Amino acid sequence: DFQLVESGGGSVQSGGSLRLSCTASGYTISSGCMAWFRQAPKMQREGVASFDAKGIPNYADSVKGRFTISQDNPKNTLYLQMNSLRPEDTAMYYCAVDRYCLAYSGGWYYPQRVDVWGQGTQVTVSS
């Protein structure tokens, strides 16, 4: 079975840091593109960070300079290092498999093009 398992979420104060992890089973993450999305209550799911087909990381403007996406292929694990967290970063964070590298294009994220979602991990930032 193909499964994505996220971990690392939690509650932190503004300015704090968290590192999210997403380990895949039944799928090799290096065979396509991977991404992180988030969804706050009553809001649409939005892209946060991703790798494109050339392995170049891309970030939403709201997290540039604060978040870093990385992946460890031998461990088949995707990471999101989040620094200088703000209350507006509070959301459920989802790992995503983008097999054909279509979920990010021209500065825009397309969650409807994601192939597989993880179960999500909650991040809560208090002021």
Secondary structure, DSSP 8 states (H G I E B T S, - for coil): --EEEEE--EEEETT--EEEEEEEESS-GGGSEEEEEEE-TTS--EEEEEE-TTS-EEE-TTTTTTEEEEEETTTTEEEEEE-S--GGG-EEEEEEEETTS-SEETTEE-GGG-SEE---EEEEEE-
